[in-house]
Amino acid sequence: MLSVAQISNIQYGDHNGISMYDEELIDFLKQLNPELNDIDIKLNYTKVLCGLKLSGKNNHIEISKPVSKLDIKPTLCYLSRIEGGISLGTNMFENKDYVCLNNERIINDKYYFDENWYEISTGKKVDLDTLSQEEKEKLENYYNNMKKELDISISISINNLLKNK
């Protein structure tokens, strides 16, 4: 494992790559590529880069699953063998296969939730009645976990629960 001194560079973009609420920009992107659907734009044009440079390490590891900026701290703690303390994120090397955003959206490799579930590959709204029971339960668990995570996050923010006393 690494020591803290071996983590030499962390780069992470802040918030969204391109605002998904800028209607003129969305129209422009659709003119450039008419095949883009709303889900493509919400996902692909709002992705944010994250990179970690570790001293003395030249190998490249790509994590292609969705992760959140909240996942950076637990990942660094894991790599450095440091006790993580309180954290809402998850070590990026663990097997959590979805990410919850603070705007009540959920992303995994197949589906995107924005008040309804959508297939990432097609951008079409998911007909839950056509899914297997196992797949429905998985989506329901994602949703319930998102609500719990946001409740904890809001409680910490509103009640200033991390303030030193």
LOBADO-496523 format. One record per residue (C-alpha): residue number from 0; residue in three letters; x, y, z. Coordinates in Angstrom, 3 decimals. Layout:
BEGIN
> resi/resn/u/v/w
> NUM/ALA/X/Y/Z
...
# end
This chain:
BEGIN
> resi/resn/u/v/w
> 0/MET/0.000/0.000/0.000
> 1/LEU/0.960/3.676/-0.181
> 2/SER/1.966/6.280/2.325
> 3/VAL/0.315/9.685/2.250
> 4/ALA/3.544/11.154/0.858
> 5/GLN/3.288/8.915/-2.223
> 6/ILE/0.015/10.525/-3.355
> 7/SER/1.476/13.358/-5.375
> 8/ASN/-1.400/14.734/-7.392
> 9/ILE/-5.196/14.637/-7.338
> 10/GLN/-7.238/16.321/-10.046
> 11/TYR/-10.991/16.503/-9.972
> 12/GLY/-13.345/18.793/-11.814
> 13/ASP/-15.906/20.621/-9.743
> 14/HIS/-19.606/19.921/-10.282
> 15/ASN/-20.791/19.369/-13.848
> 16/GLY/-18.697/19.417/-16.985
> 17/ILE/-21.423/21.251/-18.919
> 18/SER/-24.565/22.504/-17.255
> 19/MET/-27.463/20.253/-18.171
> 20/TYR/-29.885/23.128/-17.634
> 21/ASP/-28.506/25.413/-20.353
> 22/GLU/-31.157/24.929/-23.035
> 23/GLU/-29.196/26.823/-25.709
> 24/LEU/-26.160/24.627/-25.146
> 25/ILE/-28.297/21.479/-25.234
> 26/ASP/-29.861/22.601/-28.534
> 27/PHE/-26.396/23.331/-29.926
> 28/LEU/-25.115/19.868/-28.932
> 29/LYS/-28.139/18.241/-30.570
> 30/GLN/-27.468/20.220/-33.768
> 31/LEU/-23.884/18.959/-33.776
> 32/ASN/-25.014/15.386/-33.241
> 33/PRO/-28.725/14.774/-33.958
> 34/GLU/-28.445/11.209/-32.602
> 35/LEU/-27.939/12.480/-29.042
> 36/ASN/-30.852/11.894/-26.715
> 37/ASP/-31.498/13.690/-23.426
> 38/ILE/-29.880/10.899/-21.389
> 39/ASP/-26.724/11.100/-23.537
> 40/ILE/-26.481/14.788/-22.797
> 41/LYS/-27.252/14.465/-19.095
> 42/LEU/-24.664/11.735/-18.641
> 43/ASN/-21.961/12.215/-21.238
> 44/TYR/-21.726/15.980/-21.200
> 45/THR/-21.825/16.325/-17.437
> 46/LYS/-19.098/13.802/-16.632
> 47/VAL/-16.201/15.185/-14.658
> 48/LEU/-12.617/14.000/-14.839
> 49/CYS/-10.912/12.503/-11.812
> 50/GLY/-7.273/11.474/-11.775
> 51/LEU/-4.838/10.411/-9.070
> 52/LYS/-1.069/10.481/-9.627
> 53/LEU/0.842/8.230/-7.286
> 54/SER/4.577/8.803/-6.909
> 55/GLY/6.650/5.983/-8.338
> 56/LYS/3.660/4.292/-9.966
> 57/ASN/3.487/4.225/-13.741
> 58/ASN/0.729/1.685/-14.202
> 59/HIS/-2.670/2.876/-15.354
> 60/ILE/-5.847/1.723/-13.651
> 61/GLU/-9.127/2.922/-15.087
> 62/ILE/-12.295/2.765/-13.044
> 63/SER/-15.095/2.835/-15.584
> 64/LYS/-18.053/2.534/-13.235
> 65/PRO/-19.832/5.671/-12.036
> 66/VAL/-18.235/7.234/-8.964
> 67/SER/-18.766/10.429/-7.016
> 68/LYS/-16.388/13.051/-5.689
> 69/LEU/-17.432/11.739/-2.272
> 70/ASP/-15.590/8.521/-3.184
> 71/ILE/-12.175/10.198/-3.359
> 72/LYS/-11.540/10.357/0.396
> 73/PRO/-12.362/6.708/1.185
> 74/THR/-10.301/5.608/-1.828
> 75/LEU/-7.273/7.624/-0.702
> 76/CYS/-7.666/6.277/2.823
> 77/TYR/-7.775/2.737/1.455
> 78/LEU/-4.681/3.251/-0.714
> 79/SER/-2.799/4.801/2.208
> 80/ARG/-4.052/2.369/4.863
> 81/ILE/-5.431/5.240/6.895
> 82/GLU/-8.590/4.933/9.001
> 83/GLY/-11.236/6.745/6.972
> 84/GLY/-13.362/8.150/9.789
> 85/ILE/-16.716/9.582/8.756
> 86/SER/-17.373/9.520/5.045
> 87/LEU/-20.433/9.366/2.823
> 88/GLY/-18.475/8.018/-0.128
> 89/THR/-17.299/4.508/-0.963
> 90/ASN/-13.824/3.262/-1.834
> 91/MET/-13.779/3.194/-5.650
> 92/PHE/-12.296/-0.318/-5.616
> 93/GLU/-15.301/-1.769/-3.762
> 94/ASN/-18.127/-3.401/-5.681
> 95/LYS/-20.772/-0.681/-5.362
> 96/ASP/-22.170/-0.510/-8.893
> 97/TYR/-24.096/2.767/-8.780
> 98/VAL/-23.661/6.344/-7.683
> 99/CYS/-26.183/8.728/-6.138
> 100/LEU/-25.934/12.408/-6.946
> 101/ASN/-27.068/15.156/-4.623
> 102/ASN/-29.873/16.108/-7.026
> 103/GLU/-31.671/12.781/-6.468
> 104/ARG/-30.262/11.197/-9.588
> 105/ILE/-28.830/7.683/-9.736
> 106/ILE/-26.442/6.256/-12.302
> 107/ASN/-25.243/2.713/-12.855
> 108/ASP/-23.818/1.066/-15.951
> 109/LYS/-27.254/0.336/-17.427
> 110/TYR/-29.802/2.769/-15.967
> 111/TYR/-30.175/6.426/-15.076
> 112/PHE/-32.773/7.743/-12.595
> 113/ASP/-34.172/11.258/-12.959
> 114/GLU/-37.679/11.021/-11.452
> 115/ASN/-38.085/7.961/-13.710
> 116/TRP/-35.720/5.191/-14.762
> 117/TYR/-34.139/5.423/-18.222
> 118/GLU/-31.982/3.021/-20.196
> 119/ILE/-28.608/4.626/-20.735
> 120/SER/-28.059/2.882/-24.077
> 121/THR/-31.282/4.152/-25.664
> 122/GLY/-32.414/7.058/-23.498
> 123/LYS/-35.862/5.462/-23.350
> 124/LYS/-37.966/5.396/-20.207
> 125/VAL/-37.894/1.976/-18.558
> 126/ASP/-41.182/0.086/-18.365
> 127/LEU/-40.766/-1.458/-14.923
> 128/ASP/-43.443/-4.047/-15.691
> 129/THR/-41.176/-5.610/-18.318
> 130/LEU/-38.232/-6.084/-15.924
> 131/SER/-37.525/-9.253/-13.997
> 132/GLN/-38.347/-9.218/-10.298
> 133/GLU/-34.628/-9.248/-9.512
> 134/GLU/-33.993/-6.191/-11.716
> 135/LYS/-36.960/-4.319/-10.201
> 136/GLU/-35.654/-5.022/-6.688
> 137/LYS/-32.207/-3.814/-7.684
> 138/LEU/-33.605/-0.492/-8.959
> 139/GLU/-35.770/-0.168/-5.846
> 140/ASN/-32.710/-0.742/-3.649
> 141/TYR/-30.765/1.907/-5.565
> 142/TYR/-33.606/4.356/-5.009
> 143/ASN/-33.991/3.557/-1.288
> 144/ASN/-30.230/3.813/-0.736
> 145/MET/-30.144/7.150/-2.563
> 146/LYS/-32.861/8.499/-0.263
> 147/LYS/-30.950/7.298/2.839
> 148/GLU/-27.666/8.786/1.622
> 149/LEU/-29.300/12.130/0.878
> 150/ASP/-31.089/12.165/4.247
> 151/ILE/-27.746/11.636/5.999
> 152/SER/-26.043/14.285/3.882
> 153/ILE/-28.818/16.821/4.492
> 154/SER/-28.821/16.087/8.234
> 155/ILE/-25.074/16.658/8.401
> 156/SER/-25.342/19.939/6.485
> 157/ILE/-28.420/21.386/8.165
> 158/ASN/-27.532/20.317/11.691
> 159/ASN/-23.789/20.976/11.283
> 160/LEU/-23.102/17.521/12.738
> 161/LEU/-19.389/17.556/11.948
> 162/LYS/-18.702/20.799/13.812
> 163/ASN/-16.041/20.467/16.500
> 164/LYS/-17.426/21.261/19.905
# end
